[in-house]
Amino acid sequence: MLKILEVSTSWGLGGAEQAIEVRARGLHELGFDVIVASVNAKGPRLERLKSAGVRVISITNVESGLLELLNFEKPDVVSYSRSHRLCHYSKNVLEACRRATVPAVVETNIFGRPFGLPSERYPDFIAHVSLTSMLRFVRLSGTTMRAARAAGHAAVSPLMPSILSTQSATTDRQQFRRQLGVSDNEILVCRVGRPDLRKWSELLEAALPHIFARVPNLRFAFLAAPESKIAKLRRSFGLKIITLAPTSDRIYLSDFYAACDFMVHSSAIGESYGLSMAEAMLRGLPVVVDSTPKMDNAQIELVVSDETGFVVQSIDGFVDCVERLARQHDLRTKMSAASRTRAELRYSEPVVLRQWLAAFVEALQRASHPNLPKQLLDILPGMRIPADDEYNDFEATYSNLCKNVHGRPPSLDERALLSFRSGLKNFAYARNVGLSSVASIALSRIRSGRWLHRD
């Protein structure tokens, strides 16, 4: 059976870290020999993997520590994630794989960024977290979706824990709502994400007073909000706002989603996939989210507007669509069923786990690996979601998705207000992370020739 080695330098609250945890555990439960190499990182995800029987090995550096581990374990496949264009970590992983003659290497490309550093060894398979993210790679690389797919690129969704797809909750819905201080006649909506100031949405914050004015019985739970925003939210909206601490506890998240009526999501930098939205959909929540075509924008691929929720383009769109879902119980019920069905068919753990197995097999085939077990080859037919025609047609599909949005276009006043607020937020973020980090980001964008855009 295949030996698969997962490498990661982070085990925090992000979607990439969750995907590695769930994939490693799922493949281990299927009988594969899975090793997790943690590079100078700790966290509850690693402890859960150890408890599940997955081998977790800590190494202090990629250059020598990973090479030594690869030479000793001799894995068939090495899997790692890359988020930066100029990523020395991924180059070091690839160099270690080259020196250890690892048969196949699989990269998860999180943000659709092309390779920014030369390497003597490139991945055999590149898994983009969404078609939208893959399209971004294609546009930045000057190629086509068809050509990228032929070269070993594909859209493979991150994994979510199977507990989210079950309809039962460990805590009674009404009991959980009472613990949050939410009454039976109130509408509870949520936004779930890391308390990262970069992702905080000035658009959603500006829409909140209008939403509460139109839907007086609405409560909004943030899991979680940036620390610098919590006091302001409480001053402005009092008990209408619920702020919760960030967590990766799968059972708590499952119960939390079950207690909510629908999700209202927004991110200033968009989503390369949108894991929390997919989680909410698995628990049957409709999603209202804004389109961010100048940034990452996979949320409009994930949420089917007018079917599993609404995609909006302005404050006006947020207010109208939230009010519709809050006031129309039948519409919520219909969209809830559609959300759960779509998520279970495309994003649930059993479906995506088989996609990842197909990705590993394809990587080994591209690397001309001898003697692949027949049971692995048997999983390839029919296990590619999206299908090939979706790759070929996606550029036109994406263009149509960008047009299918609710709400009037933002006015000049709205754009000016949001730009001003965004400028203040970016200044605060730059002050927090320090001059060296800001300089590193600026240098990366200058080298990519895309100073005004995320590269």
Stockholm file with secondary structure:
# STOCKHOLM 1.0

chainA/1-455         MLKILEVSTSWGLGGAEQAIEVRARGLHELGFDVIVASVNAKGPRLERLKSAGVRVISITNVESGLLELLNFEKPDVVSYSRSHRLCHYSKNVLEACRRATVPAVVETNIFGRPFGLPSERYPDFIAHVSLTSMLRFVRLSGTTMRAARAAGHAAVSPLMPSILSTQSATTDRQQFRRQLGVSDNEILVCRVGRPDLRKWSELLEAALPHIFARVPNLRFAFLAAPESKIAKLRRSFGLKIITLAPTSDRIYLSDFYAACDFMVHSSAIGESYGLSMAEAMLRGLPVVVDSTPKMDNAQIELVVSDETGFVVQSIDGFVDCVERLARQHDLRTKMSAASRTRAELRYSEPVVLRQWLAAFVEALQRASHPNLPKQLLDILPGMRIPADDEYNDFEATYSNLCKNVHGRPPSLDERALLSFRSGLKNFAYARNVGLSSVASIALSRIRSGRWLHRD
#=GR chainA/1-455 SS CCEEEEEESCCSSSHHHHHHHHHHHHHHHTTCEEEEEEESCCCHHHHHHHHTTCEEEEESCIIIIIHHHHHHHCCSEEEEEECCSSCHHHHHHHHHHHHTTCSEEEEEESSCCCCCSCCSCCCSEEEESSHHHHHHHHHHHTCCHHHHHHTTEEECCCCCCGGGGCSCCSSCHHHHHHHHTCCTTSEEEEEECCCCGGGCCHHHHHHHHHHHHHCTTEEEEEECCCHHHHHHHHHHHGGGEEECCCCCCHHHHHHHHHHCSEEEECCTTCCSSCHHHHHHHHTTCCEEEECCTTSCCTHHHHSCBTTTEEEESSHHHHHHHHHHHHHCHHHHHHHHHHHHHHHHHHTSHHHHHHHHHHHHHHHHHHTTCSCCCHHHHTTCTTCCSSCHHHHHHHHHHHHHHHHCCBSCCCCHHHHHHHHHHHHHHHHHHHHHHCHHHHHHHHHHHHHHTCTTSCC
#=GC SS_cons         CCEEEEEESCCSSSHHHHHHHHHHHHHHHTTCEEEEEEESCCCHHHHHHHHTTCEEEEESCIIIIIHHHHHHHCCSEEEEEECCSSCHHHHHHHHHHHHTTCSEEEEEESSCCCCCSCCSCCCSEEEESSHHHHHHHHHHHTCCHHHHHHTTEEECCCCCCGGGGCSCCSSCHHHHHHHHTCCTTSEEEEEECCCCGGGCCHHHHHHHHHHHHHCTTEEEEEECCCHHHHHHHHHHHGGGEEECCCCCCHHHHHHHHHHCSEEEECCTTCCSSCHHHHHHHHTTCCEEEECCTTSCCTHHHHSCBTTTEEEESSHHHHHHHHHHHHHCHHHHHHHHHHHHHHHHHHTSHHHHHHHHHHHHHHHHHHTTCSCCCHHHHTTCTTCCSSCHHHHHHHHHHHHHHHHCCBSCCCCHHHHHHHHHHHHHHHHHHHHHHCHHHHHHHHHHHHHHTCTTSCC
//
